[in-house]
């Protein structure tokens, strides 16, 4: 009986460690996702300012101000 309890305690400690490790991994991934979403938003904004309008053809686009 004592051996079974010891075995269960060891399994429990191992599971607690695994859960803690998984939680740390999920938290790091969440931070990475938030950072990547911010970077993607910035890149989309930059692309929109650089790309010509998709509503007009190249002939209909207004020339840049320096022309």
LINMO-V866276 format. One record per pair of residues at least 24 apart in sequence whose C-alpha atoms are under 8 Angstrom apart, sorted by the first residue. I is the first residue (numbers start at 1). J is the second residue. Records with the same first field share a line. If there is no record, write none. Layout:
# LINMO-V866276
I = J + J
This chain:
# LINMO-V866276
none
